[in-house]
Amino acid sequence: MYLDQNPLFRKIIVPWYDSETVCFIVIGLMFFVLIFGVVGISGAYEKVEYREHIWVPILLVITSGLVIVSTAIRLTKRYSQQFPK
């Protein structure tokens, strides 16, 4: 049996978790997590007994920032491929 050289479906199916809408939702949610982490850093810095736990909001800020940057790079690459020069 030979492989069909003319397949019925030619369009590449983009997974739902990699669509533009989901990427914008992820950026928005991670922005709120970033703000939450910044507020947590300021709150932990004000109380002396919480200063040893300041690593938790710092970790939130770093990880949410990395997710925002990586998703923005993904969207930028997608838009640059969509509109060639």
mmCIF file as gemmi writes it, N, C-alpha and C atoms, coordinates in Angstrom:
data_model
loop_
_atom_site.group_PDB
_atom_site.id
_atom_site.type_symbol
_atom_site.label_atom_id
_atom_site.label_alt_id
_atom_site.label_comp_id
_atom_site.label_asym_id
_atom_site.label_entity_id
_atom_site.label_seq_id
_atom_site.pdbx_PDB_ins_code
_atom_site.Cartn_x
_atom_site.Cartn_y
_atom_site.Cartn_z
_atom_site.occupancy
_atom_site.B_iso_or_equiv
_atom_site.pdbx_formal_charge
_atom_site.auth_seq_id
_atom_site.auth_asym_id
_atom_site.pdbx_PDB_model_num
ATOM 1 N N . MET Axp A 1 ? 0.844 -1.175 0 1 0 ? 1 A 1
ATOM 2 C CA . MET Axp A 1 ? 0 0 0 1 0 ? 1 A 1
ATOM 3 C C . MET Axp A 1 ? 0.888 1.236 0 1 0 ? 1 A 1
ATOM 4 N N . TYR Axp A 2 ? 0.685 2.113 -0.959 1 0 ? 2 A 1
ATOM 5 C CA . TYR Axp A 2 ? 1.475 3.32 -1.087 1 0 ? 2 A 1
ATOM 6 C C . TYR Axp A 2 ? 0.897 4.44 -0.228 1 0 ? 2 A 1
ATOM 7 N N . LEU Axp A 3 ? 1.78 5.35 0.177 1 0 ? 3 A 1
ATOM 8 C CA . LEU Axp A 3 ? 1.33 6.514 0.932 1 0 ? 3 A 1
ATOM 9 C C . LEU Axp A 3 ? 0.613 7.481 -0.002 1 0 ? 3 A 1
ATOM 10 N N . ASP Axp A 4 ? -0.413 8.091 0.5 1 0 ? 4 A 1
ATOM 11 C CA . ASP Axp A 4 ? -1.185 9.041 -0.294 1 0 ? 4 A 1
ATOM 12 C C . ASP Axp A 4 ? -0.374 10.318 -0.476 1 0 ? 4 A 1
ATOM 13 N N . GLN Axp A 5 ? -0.037 10.657 -1.708 1 0 ? 5 A 1
ATOM 14 C CA . GLN Axp A 5 ? 0.756 11.841 -1.996 1 0 ? 5 A 1
ATOM 15 C C . GLN Axp A 5 ? -0.073 13.117 -1.962 1 0 ? 5 A 1
ATOM 16 N N . ASN Axp A 6 ? -1.367 12.997 -1.983 1 0 ? 6 A 1
ATOM 17 C CA . ASN Axp A 6 ? -2.244 14.155 -1.965 1 0 ? 6 A 1
ATOM 18 C C . ASN Axp A 6 ? -3.187 14.026 -0.749 1 0 ? 6 A 1
ATOM 19 N N . PRO Axp A 7 ? -2.698 14.369 0.438 1 0 ? 7 A 1
ATOM 20 C CA . PRO Axp A 7 ? -3.536 14.172 1.622 1 0 ? 7 A 1
ATOM 21 C C . PRO Axp A 7 ? -4.717 15.146 1.638 1 0 ? 7 A 1
ATOM 22 N N . LEU Axp A 8 ? -5.735 14.756 2.351 1 0 ? 8 A 1
ATOM 23 C CA . LEU Axp A 8 ? -6.939 15.565 2.438 1 0 ? 8 A 1
ATOM 24 C C . LEU Axp A 8 ? -6.72 16.815 3.282 1 0 ? 8 A 1
ATOM 25 N N . PHE Axp A 9 ? -6.002 16.674 4.398 1 0 ? 9 A 1
ATOM 26 C CA . PHE Axp A 9 ? -5.764 17.8 5.296 1 0 ? 9 A 1
ATOM 27 C C . PHE Axp A 9 ? -4.325 18.275 5.123 1 0 ? 9 A 1
ATOM 28 N N . ARG Axp A 10 ? -4.145 19.477 4.621 1 0 ? 10 A 1
ATOM 29 C CA . ARG Axp A 10 ? -2.808 20.01 4.386 1 0 ? 10 A 1
ATOM 30 C C . ARG Axp A 10 ? -2.42 21.079 5.396 1 0 ? 10 A 1
ATOM 31 N N . LYS Axp A 11 ? -3.395 21.677 6.04 1 0 ? 11 A 1
ATOM 32 C CA . LYS Axp A 11 ? -3.114 22.745 6.977 1 0 ? 11 A 1
ATOM 33 C C . LYS Axp A 11 ? -2.586 22.161 8.292 1 0 ? 11 A 1
ATOM 34 N N . ILE Axp A 12 ? -1.538 22.798 8.815 1 0 ? 12 A 1
ATOM 35 C CA . ILE Axp A 12 ? -0.967 22.347 10.077 1 0 ? 12 A 1
ATOM 36 C C . ILE Axp A 12 ? -1.903 22.769 11.206 1 0 ? 12 A 1
ATOM 37 N N . ILE Axp A 13 ? -2.213 21.835 12.065 1 0 ? 13 A 1
ATOM 38 C CA . ILE Axp A 13 ? -3.11 22.116 13.175 1 0 ? 13 A 1
ATOM 39 C C . ILE Axp A 13 ? -2.276 22.62 14.352 1 0 ? 13 A 1
ATOM 40 N N . VAL Axp A 14 ? -2.567 23.831 14.796 1 0 ? 14 A 1
ATOM 41 C CA . VAL Axp A 14 ? -1.872 24.408 15.937 1 0 ? 14 A 1
ATOM 42 C C . VAL Axp A 14 ? -2.579 23.936 17.2 1 0 ? 14 A 1
ATOM 43 N N . PRO Axp A 15 ? -1.835 23.421 18.159 1 0 ? 15 A 1
ATOM 44 C CA . PRO Axp A 15 ? -2.475 22.983 19.407 1 0 ? 15 A 1
ATOM 45 C C . PRO Axp A 15 ? -3.148 24.155 20.115 1 0 ? 15 A 1
ATOM 46 N N . TRP Axp A 16 ? -4.168 23.866 20.907 1 0 ? 16 A 1
ATOM 47 C CA . TRP Axp A 16 ? -4.921 24.922 21.567 1 0 ? 16 A 1
ATOM 48 C C . TRP Axp A 16 ? -4.068 25.704 22.547 1 0 ? 16 A 1
ATOM 49 N N . TYR Axp A 17 ? -3.074 25.066 23.15 1 0 ? 17 A 1
ATOM 50 C CA . TYR Axp A 17 ? -2.254 25.742 24.146 1 0 ? 17 A 1
ATOM 51 C C . TYR Axp A 17 ? -1.179 26.619 23.512 1 0 ? 17 A 1
ATOM 52 N N . ASP Axp A 18 ? -1.067 26.618 22.198 1 0 ? 18 A 1
ATOM 53 C CA . ASP Axp A 18 ? -0.086 27.438 21.502 1 0 ? 18 A 1
ATOM 54 C C . ASP Axp A 18 ? -0.76 28.473 20.61 1 0 ? 18 A 1
ATOM 55 N N . SER Axp A 19 ? -2.05 28.708 20.79 1 0 ? 19 A 1
ATOM 56 C CA . SER Axp A 19 ? -2.741 29.695 19.967 1 0 ? 19 A 1
ATOM 57 C C . SER Axp A 19 ? -2.444 31.106 20.478 1 0 ? 19 A 1
ATOM 58 N N . GLU Axp A 20 ? -2.712 32.091 19.651 1 0 ? 20 A 1
ATOM 59 C CA . GLU Axp A 20 ? -2.429 33.476 20.023 1 0 ? 20 A 1
ATOM 60 C C . GLU Axp A 20 ? -3.279 33.921 21.206 1 0 ? 20 A 1
ATOM 61 N N . THR Axp A 21 ? -4.526 33.495 21.241 1 0 ? 21 A 1
ATOM 62 C CA . THR Axp A 21 ? -5.411 33.883 22.334 1 0 ? 21 A 1
ATOM 63 C C . THR Axp A 21 ? -4.89 33.366 23.661 1 0 ? 21 A 1
ATOM 64 N N . VAL Axp A 22 ? -4.479 32.125 23.694 1 0 ? 22 A 1
ATOM 65 C CA . VAL Axp A 22 ? -3.965 31.54 24.936 1 0 ? 22 A 1
ATOM 66 C C . VAL Axp A 22 ? -2.652 32.207 25.333 1 0 ? 22 A 1
ATOM 67 N N . CYS Axp A 23 ? -1.817 32.558 24.364 1 0 ? 23 A 1
ATOM 68 C CA . CYS Axp A 23 ? -0.562 33.243 24.68 1 0 ? 23 A 1
ATOM 69 C C . CYS Axp A 23 ? -0.831 34.601 25.327 1 0 ? 23 A 1
ATOM 70 N N . PHE Axp A 24 ? -1.816 35.343 24.811 1 0 ? 24 A 1
ATOM 71 C CA . PHE Axp A 24 ? -2.154 36.634 25.413 1 0 ? 24 A 1
ATOM 72 C C . PHE Axp A 24 ? -2.768 36.456 26.803 1 0 ? 24 A 1
ATOM 73 N N . ILE Axp A 25 ? -3.554 35.419 26.99 1 0 ? 25 A 1
ATOM 74 C CA . ILE Axp A 25 ? -4.123 35.14 28.313 1 0 ? 25 A 1
ATOM 75 C C . ILE Axp A 25 ? -3.006 34.794 29.296 1 0 ? 25 A 1
ATOM 76 N N . VAL Axp A 26 ? -2.036 33.993 28.87 1 0 ? 26 A 1
ATOM 77 C CA . VAL Axp A 26 ? -0.914 33.633 29.727 1 0 ? 26 A 1
ATOM 78 C C . VAL Axp A 26 ? -0.1 34.866 30.107 1 0 ? 26 A 1
ATOM 79 N N . ILE Axp A 27 ? 0.142 35.754 29.147 1 0 ? 27 A 1
ATOM 80 C CA . ILE Axp A 27 ? 0.882 36.982 29.438 1 0 ? 27 A 1
ATOM 81 C C . ILE Axp A 27 ? 0.117 37.828 30.453 1 0 ? 27 A 1
ATOM 82 N N . GLY Axp A 28 ? -1.198 37.946 30.285 1 0 ? 28 A 1
ATOM 83 C CA . GLY Axp A 28 ? -2.003 38.717 31.228 1 0 ? 28 A 1
ATOM 84 C C . GLY Axp A 28 ? -1.993 38.129 32.628 1 0 ? 28 A 1
ATOM 85 N N . LEU Axp A 29 ? -2.166 36.821 32.731 1 0 ? 29 A 1
ATOM 86 C CA . LEU Axp A 29 ? -2.149 36.178 34.043 1 0 ? 29 A 1
ATOM 87 C C . LEU Axp A 29 ? -0.774 36.266 34.704 1 0 ? 29 A 1
ATOM 88 N N . MET Axp A 30 ? 0.272 36.104 33.924 1 0 ? 30 A 1
ATOM 89 C CA . MET Axp A 30 ? 1.612 36.203 34.488 1 0 ? 30 A 1
ATOM 90 C C . MET Axp A 30 ? 1.946 37.637 34.915 1 0 ? 30 A 1
ATOM 91 N N . PHE Axp A 31 ? 1.331 38.615 34.267 1 0 ? 31 A 1
ATOM 92 C CA . PHE Axp A 31 ? 1.508 39.999 34.697 1 0 ? 31 A 1
ATOM 93 C C . PHE Axp A 31 ? 0.914 40.199 36.089 1 0 ? 31 A 1
ATOM 94 N N . PHE Axp A 32 ? -0.266 39.601 36.34 1 0 ? 32 A 1
ATOM 95 C CA . PHE Axp A 32 ? -0.866 39.694 37.667 1 0 ? 32 A 1
ATOM 96 C C . PHE Axp A 32 ? -0.025 38.957 38.714 1 0 ? 32 A 1
ATOM 97 N N . VAL Axp A 33 ? 0.559 37.82 38.345 1 0 ? 33 A 1
ATOM 98 C CA . VAL Axp A 33 ? 1.439 37.095 39.258 1 0 ? 33 A 1
ATOM 99 C C . VAL Axp A 33 ? 2.694 37.92 39.547 1 0 ? 33 A 1
ATOM 100 N N . LEU Axp A 34 ? 3.211 38.608 38.535 1 0 ? 34 A 1
ATOM 101 C CA . LEU Axp A 34 ? 4.375 39.464 38.716 1 0 ? 34 A 1
ATOM 102 C C . LEU Axp A 34 ? 4.059 40.602 39.689 1 0 ? 34 A 1
ATOM 103 N N . ILE Axp A 35 ? 2.912 41.241 39.531 1 0 ? 35 A 1
ATOM 104 C CA . ILE Axp A 35 ? 2.497 42.31 40.443 1 0 ? 35 A 1
ATOM 105 C C . ILE Axp A 35 ? 2.308 41.744 41.856 1 0 ? 35 A 1
ATOM 106 N N . PHE Axp A 36 ? 1.704 40.568 41.971 1 0 ? 36 A 1
ATOM 107 C CA . PHE Axp A 36 ? 1.516 39.909 43.263 1 0 ? 36 A 1
ATOM 108 C C . PHE Axp A 36 ? 2.866 39.649 43.933 1 0 ? 36 A 1
ATOM 109 N N . GLY Axp A 37 ? 3.85 39.231 43.157 1 0 ? 37 A 1
ATOM 110 C CA . GLY Axp A 37 ? 5.187 38.994 43.698 1 0 ? 37 A 1
ATOM 111 C C . GLY Axp A 37 ? 5.867 40.271 44.156 1 0 ? 37 A 1
ATOM 112 N N . VAL Axp A 38 ? 5.692 41.347 43.4 1 0 ? 38 A 1
ATOM 113 C CA . VAL Axp A 38 ? 6.281 42.629 43.791 1 0 ? 38 A 1
ATOM 114 C C . VAL Axp A 38 ? 5.653 43.124 45.09 1 0 ? 38 A 1
ATOM 115 N N . VAL Axp A 39 ? 4.34 42.986 45.213 1 0 ? 39 A 1
ATOM 116 C CA . VAL Axp A 39 ? 3.667 43.363 46.459 1 0 ? 39 A 1
ATOM 117 C C . VAL Axp A 39 ? 4.145 42.463 47.602 1 0 ? 39 A 1
ATOM 118 N N . GLY Axp A 40 ? 4.352 41.188 47.331 1 0 ? 40 A 1
ATOM 119 C CA . GLY Axp A 40 ? 4.867 40.273 48.34 1 0 ? 40 A 1
ATOM 120 C C . GLY Axp A 40 ? 6.274 40.627 48.783 1 0 ? 40 A 1
ATOM 121 N N . ILE Axp A 41 ? 7.109 41.065 47.849 1 0 ? 41 A 1
ATOM 122 C CA . ILE Axp A 41 ? 8.47 41.489 48.203 1 0 ? 41 A 1
ATOM 123 C C . ILE Axp A 41 ? 8.418 42.704 49.124 1 0 ? 41 A 1
ATOM 124 N N . SER Axp A 42 ? 7.58 43.673 48.776 1 0 ? 42 A 1
ATOM 125 C CA . SER Axp A 42 ? 7.491 44.864 49.622 1 0 ? 42 A 1
ATOM 126 C C . SER Axp A 42 ? 6.897 44.526 50.987 1 0 ? 42 A 1
ATOM 127 N N . GLY Axp A 43 ? 5.919 43.632 51.028 1 0 ? 43 A 1
ATOM 128 C CA . GLY Axp A 43 ? 5.338 43.23 52.304 1 0 ? 43 A 1
ATOM 129 C C . GLY Axp A 43 ? 6.31 42.441 53.161 1 0 ? 43 A 1
ATOM 130 N N . ALA Axp A 44 ? 7.073 41.56 52.542 1 0 ? 44 A 1
ATOM 131 C CA . ALA Axp A 44 ? 8.047 40.764 53.297 1 0 ? 44 A 1
ATOM 132 C C . ALA Axp A 44 ? 9.223 41.614 53.744 1 0 ? 44 A 1
ATOM 133 N N . TYR Axp A 45 ? 9.528 42.644 53 1 0 ? 45 A 1
ATOM 134 C CA . TYR Axp A 45 ? 10.643 43.511 53.378 1 0 ? 45 A 1
ATOM 135 C C . TYR Axp A 45 ? 10.272 44.427 54.546 1 0 ? 45 A 1
ATOM 136 N N . GLU Axp A 46 ? 8.993 44.775 54.676 1 0 ? 46 A 1
ATOM 137 C CA . GLU Axp A 46 ? 8.565 45.654 55.757 1 0 ? 46 A 1
ATOM 138 C C . GLU Axp A 46 ? 8.589 44.948 57.113 1 0 ? 46 A 1
ATOM 139 N N . LYS Axp A 47 ? 8.183 43.687 57.177 1 0 ? 47 A 1
ATOM 140 C CA . LYS Axp A 47 ? 8.138 42.945 58.436 1 0 ? 47 A 1
ATOM 141 C C . LYS Axp A 47 ? 9.465 42.197 58.632 1 0 ? 47 A 1
ATOM 142 N N . VAL Axp A 48 ? 10.079 42.408 59.775 1 0 ? 48 A 1
ATOM 143 C CA . VAL Axp A 48 ? 11.374 41.787 60.044 1 0 ? 48 A 1
ATOM 144 C C . VAL Axp A 48 ? 11.248 40.266 60.118 1 0 ? 48 A 1
ATOM 145 N N . GLU Axp A 49 ? 10.152 39.765 60.689 1 0 ? 49 A 1
ATOM 146 C CA . GLU Axp A 49 ? 10.003 38.313 60.842 1 0 ? 49 A 1
ATOM 147 C C . GLU Axp A 49 ? 9.713 37.6 59.524 1 0 ? 49 A 1
ATOM 148 N N . TYR Axp A 50 ? 9.367 38.336 58.48 1 0 ? 50 A 1
ATOM 149 C CA . TYR Axp A 50 ? 9.093 37.711 57.175 1 0 ? 50 A 1
ATOM 150 C C . TYR Axp A 50 ? 10.271 37.815 56.213 1 0 ? 50 A 1
ATOM 151 N N . ARG Axp A 51 ? 11.324 38.493 56.611 1 0 ? 51 A 1
ATOM 152 C CA . ARG Axp A 51 ? 12.44 38.71 55.674 1 0 ? 51 A 1
ATOM 153 C C . ARG Axp A 51 ? 13.145 37.426 55.271 1 0 ? 51 A 1
ATOM 154 N N . GLU Axp A 52 ? 13.089 36.409 56.105 1 0 ? 52 A 1
ATOM 155 C CA . GLU Axp A 52 ? 13.741 35.151 55.714 1 0 ? 52 A 1
ATOM 156 C C . GLU Axp A 52 ? 12.943 34.393 54.662 1 0 ? 52 A 1
ATOM 157 N N . HIS Axp A 53 ? 11.705 34.789 54.448 1 0 ? 53 A 1
ATOM 158 C CA . HIS Axp A 53 ? 10.864 34.151 53.434 1 0 ? 53 A 1
ATOM 159 C C . HIS Axp A 53 ? 10.699 35.013 52.185 1 0 ? 53 A 1
ATOM 160 N N . ILE Axp A 54 ? 11.557 35.989 52.01 1 0 ? 54 A 1
ATOM 161 C CA . ILE Axp A 54 ? 11.444 36.886 50.862 1 0 ? 54 A 1
ATOM 162 C C . ILE Axp A 54 ? 11.777 36.17 49.553 1 0 ? 54 A 1
ATOM 163 N N . TRP Axp A 55 ? 12.386 34.993 49.635 1 0 ? 55 A 1
ATOM 164 C CA . TRP Axp A 55 ? 12.741 34.246 48.433 1 0 ? 55 A 1
ATOM 165 C C . TRP Axp A 55 ? 11.511 33.766 47.67 1 0 ? 55 A 1
ATOM 166 N N . VAL Axp A 56 ? 10.394 33.575 48.369 1 0 ? 56 A 1
ATOM 167 C CA . VAL Axp A 56 ? 9.181 33.086 47.69 1 0 ? 56 A 1
ATOM 168 C C . VAL Axp A 56 ? 8.643 34.118 46.704 1 0 ? 56 A 1
ATOM 169 N N . PRO Axp A 57 ? 8.402 35.38 47.112 1 0 ? 57 A 1
ATOM 170 C CA . PRO Axp A 57 ? 7.942 36.346 46.105 1 0 ? 57 A 1
ATOM 171 C C . PRO Axp A 57 ? 8.995 36.676 45.051 1 0 ? 57 A 1
ATOM 172 N N . ILE Axp A 58 ? 10.271 36.607 45.429 1 0 ? 58 A 1
ATOM 173 C CA . ILE Axp A 58 ? 11.321 36.82 44.42 1 0 ? 58 A 1
ATOM 174 C C . ILE Axp A 58 ? 11.258 35.726 43.364 1 0 ? 58 A 1
ATOM 175 N N . LEU Axp A 59 ? 11.039 34.49 43.794 1 0 ? 59 A 1
ATOM 176 C CA . LEU Axp A 59 ? 10.901 33.374 42.852 1 0 ? 59 A 1
ATOM 177 C C . LEU Axp A 59 ? 9.674 33.562 41.96 1 0 ? 59 A 1
ATOM 178 N N . LEU Axp A 60 ? 8.58 34.058 42.535 1 0 ? 60 A 1
ATOM 179 C CA . LEU Axp A 60 ? 7.382 34.341 41.726 1 0 ? 60 A 1
ATOM 180 C C . LEU Axp A 60 ? 7.664 35.392 40.663 1 0 ? 60 A 1
ATOM 181 N N . VAL Axp A 61 ? 8.362 36.45 41.044 1 0 ? 61 A 1
ATOM 182 C CA . VAL Axp A 61 ? 8.673 37.516 40.083 1 0 ? 61 A 1
ATOM 183 C C . VAL Axp A 61 ? 9.576 37.001 38.972 1 0 ? 61 A 1
ATOM 184 N N . ILE Axp A 62 ? 10.586 36.235 39.335 1 0 ? 62 A 1
ATOM 185 C CA . ILE Axp A 62 ? 11.528 35.729 38.326 1 0 ? 62 A 1
ATOM 186 C C . ILE Axp A 62 ? 10.839 34.766 37.364 1 0 ? 62 A 1
ATOM 187 N N . THR Axp A 63 ? 10.087 33.81 37.899 1 0 ? 63 A 1
ATOM 188 C CA . THR Axp A 63 ? 9.459 32.817 37.018 1 0 ? 63 A 1
ATOM 189 C C . THR Axp A 63 ? 8.361 33.436 36.154 1 0 ? 63 A 1
ATOM 190 N N . SER Axp A 64 ? 7.559 34.327 36.714 1 0 ? 64 A 1
ATOM 191 C CA . SER Axp A 64 ? 6.526 34.958 35.885 1 0 ? 64 A 1
ATOM 192 C C . SER Axp A 64 ? 7.155 35.86 34.829 1 0 ? 64 A 1
ATOM 193 N N . GLY Axp A 65 ? 8.246 36.524 35.177 1 0 ? 65 A 1
ATOM 194 C CA . GLY Axp A 65 ? 8.949 37.333 34.18 1 0 ? 65 A 1
ATOM 195 C C . GLY Axp A 65 ? 9.512 36.496 33.049 1 0 ? 65 A 1
ATOM 196 N N . LEU Axp A 66 ? 10.071 35.336 33.398 1 0 ? 66 A 1
ATOM 197 C CA . LEU Axp A 66 ? 10.593 34.443 32.357 1 0 ? 66 A 1
ATOM 198 C C . LEU Axp A 66 ? 9.483 33.913 31.449 1 0 ? 66 A 1
ATOM 199 N N . VAL Axp A 67 ? 8.327 33.593 32.03 1 0 ? 67 A 1
ATOM 200 C CA . VAL Axp A 67 ? 7.203 33.116 31.217 1 0 ? 67 A 1
ATOM 201 C C . VAL Axp A 67 ? 6.71 34.226 30.294 1 0 ? 67 A 1
ATOM 202 N N . ILE Axp A 68 ? 6.639 35.457 30.793 1 0 ? 68 A 1
ATOM 203 C CA . ILE Axp A 68 ? 6.205 36.583 29.958 1 0 ? 68 A 1
ATOM 204 C C . ILE Axp A 68 ? 7.17 36.792 28.81 1 0 ? 68 A 1
ATOM 205 N N . VAL Axp A 69 ? 8.466 36.775 29.103 1 0 ? 69 A 1
ATOM 206 C CA . VAL Axp A 69 ? 9.471 36.99 28.054 1 0 ? 69 A 1
ATOM 207 C C . VAL Axp A 69 ? 9.442 35.87 27.021 1 0 ? 69 A 1
ATOM 208 N N . SER Axp A 70 ? 9.362 34.621 27.471 1 0 ? 70 A 1
ATOM 209 C CA . SER Axp A 70 ? 9.369 33.515 26.504 1 0 ? 70 A 1
ATOM 210 C C . SER Axp A 70 ? 8.109 33.503 25.647 1 0 ? 70 A 1
ATOM 211 N N . THR Axp A 71 ? 6.965 33.841 26.225 1 0 ? 71 A 1
ATOM 212 C CA . THR Axp A 71 ? 5.729 33.893 25.439 1 0 ? 71 A 1
ATOM 213 C C . THR Axp A 71 ? 5.755 35.07 24.465 1 0 ? 71 A 1
ATOM 214 N N . ALA Axp A 72 ? 6.313 36.189 24.894 1 0 ? 72 A 1
ATOM 215 C CA . ALA Axp A 72 ? 6.427 37.343 24 1 0 ? 72 A 1
ATOM 216 C C . ALA Axp A 72 ? 7.374 37.051 22.838 1 0 ? 72 A 1
ATOM 217 N N . ILE Axp A 73 ? 8.46 36.333 23.106 1 0 ? 73 A 1
ATOM 218 C CA . ILE Axp A 73 ? 9.38 35.936 22.029 1 0 ? 73 A 1
ATOM 219 C C . ILE Axp A 73 ? 8.672 35.006 21.057 1 0 ? 73 A 1
ATOM 220 N N . ARG Axp A 74 ? 7.89 34.076 21.582 1 0 ? 74 A 1
ATOM 221 C CA . ARG Axp A 74 ? 7.138 33.152 20.724 1 0 ? 74 A 1
ATOM 222 C C . ARG Axp A 74 ? 6.166 33.918 19.816 1 0 ? 74 A 1
ATOM 223 N N . LEU Axp A 75 ? 5.452 34.885 20.389 1 0 ? 75 A 1
ATOM 224 C CA . LEU Axp A 75 ? 4.518 35.669 19.586 1 0 ? 75 A 1
ATOM 225 C C . LEU Axp A 75 ? 5.245 36.543 18.571 1 0 ? 75 A 1
ATOM 226 N N . THR Axp A 76 ? 6.38 37.096 18.966 1 0 ? 76 A 1
ATOM 227 C CA . THR Axp A 76 ? 7.162 37.926 18.042 1 0 ? 76 A 1
ATOM 228 C C . THR Axp A 76 ? 7.659 37.108 16.855 1 0 ? 76 A 1
ATOM 229 N N . LYS Axp A 77 ? 8.148 35.905 17.124 1 0 ? 77 A 1
ATOM 230 C CA . LYS Axp A 77 ? 8.596 35.035 16.033 1 0 ? 77 A 1
ATOM 231 C C . LYS Axp A 77 ? 7.43 34.67 15.113 1 0 ? 77 A 1
ATOM 232 N N . ARG Axp A 78 ? 6.279 34.418 15.712 1 0 ? 78 A 1
ATOM 233 C CA . ARG Axp A 78 ? 5.113 34.056 14.913 1 0 ? 78 A 1
ATOM 234 C C . ARG Axp A 78 ? 4.684 35.213 14.01 1 0 ? 78 A 1
ATOM 235 N N . TYR Axp A 79 ? 4.682 36.44 14.555 1 0 ? 79 A 1
ATOM 236 C CA . TYR Axp A 79 ? 4.29 37.59 13.746 1 0 ? 79 A 1
ATOM 237 C C . TYR Axp A 79 ? 5.332 37.934 12.698 1 0 ? 79 A 1
ATOM 238 N N . SER Axp A 80 ? 6.616 37.723 13.006 1 0 ? 80 A 1
ATOM 239 C CA . SER Axp A 80 ? 7.658 38.026 12.017 1 0 ? 80 A 1
ATOM 240 C C . SER Axp A 80 ? 7.618 37.026 10.862 1 0 ? 80 A 1
ATOM 241 N N . GLN Axp A 81 ? 7.237 35.781 11.125 1 0 ? 81 A 1
ATOM 242 C CA . GLN Axp A 81 ? 7.101 34.792 10.043 1 0 ? 81 A 1
ATOM 243 C C . GLN Axp A 81 ? 5.836 35.038 9.226 1 0 ? 81 A 1
ATOM 244 N N . GLN Axp A 82 ? 4.851 35.637 9.873 1 0 ? 82 A 1
ATOM 245 C CA . GLN Axp A 82 ? 3.578 35.876 9.178 1 0 ? 82 A 1
ATOM 246 C C . GLN Axp A 82 ? 3.697 37.013 8.168 1 0 ? 82 A 1
ATOM 247 N N . PHE Axp A 83 ? 4.515 38.023 8.499 1 0 ? 83 A 1
ATOM 248 C CA . PHE Axp A 83 ? 4.672 39.181 7.63 1 0 ? 83 A 1
ATOM 249 C C . PHE Axp A 83 ? 6.129 39.277 7.182 1 0 ? 83 A 1
ATOM 250 N N . PRO Axp A 84 ? 6.517 38.554 6.128 1 0 ? 84 A 1
ATOM 251 C CA . PRO Axp A 84 ? 7.895 38.624 5.678 1 0 ? 84 A 1
ATOM 252 C C . PRO Axp A 84 ? 8.198 39.973 5.018 1 0 ? 84 A 1
ATOM 253 N N . LYS Axp A 85 ? 9.47 40.348 5.068 1 0 ? 85 A 1
ATOM 254 C CA . LYS Axp A 85 ? 9.881 41.647 4.509 1 0 ? 85 A 1
ATOM 255 C C . LYS Axp A 85 ? 10.062 41.573 3.025 1 0 ? 85 A 1
